[in-house]
Amino acid sequence: MTEPAPVLHAYVCTVCGSDHVTRDAWAAWDVAAQDWVLEAAFDYAHCHRCMGGARLERVVLTSPVTFALPEIAPSATALPETTTPLTRPPAPPGGGFP
């Protein structure tokens, strides 16, 4: 008897539906593996299509290249007028970020 295929997921932006999203995280160097290993993932998420902070929703992939979009109410597709853009803090004196 064959085992069912595993269910695959993607994370998408709840505003625009894009899967081009990232999260802040820490990576630690693993000497034995000679590679960076994810140590912690934080709550902040960024949508590279909206170009700002985002809420993510996990969706089931329906094929290798498509996914089932989350159900979004029509009123939820527009950002509220009270939304303020997120900005990066200024670089320290004498240089950029390491």
Long-range contacts (C-beta under 8 A, 24 or more apart in sequence): 7-60, 7-61, 8-60, 8-61, 9-58, 9-59, 9-60, 9-61, 10-58, 10-59, 10-61, 10-67, 11-45, 11-56, 11-57, 11-58, 11-59, 12-56, 12-57, 12-59, 12-67, 12-69, 12-70, 13-47, 13-49, 13-50, 13-54, 13-55, 13-56, 14-54, 14-55, 14-56, 14-57, 14-70, 14-72, 14-76, 15-47, 15-50, 15-54, 15-55, 15-77, 15-79, 16-47, 16-49, 16-50, 17-69, 17-70, 17-72, 18-47, 18-48, 18-49, 18-50, 19-67, 20-47, 20-48, 20-49, 21-45, 21-46, 21-47, 21-48, 21-54, 21-56, 22-46, 22-48, 23-56, 52-85, 52-86, 53-86
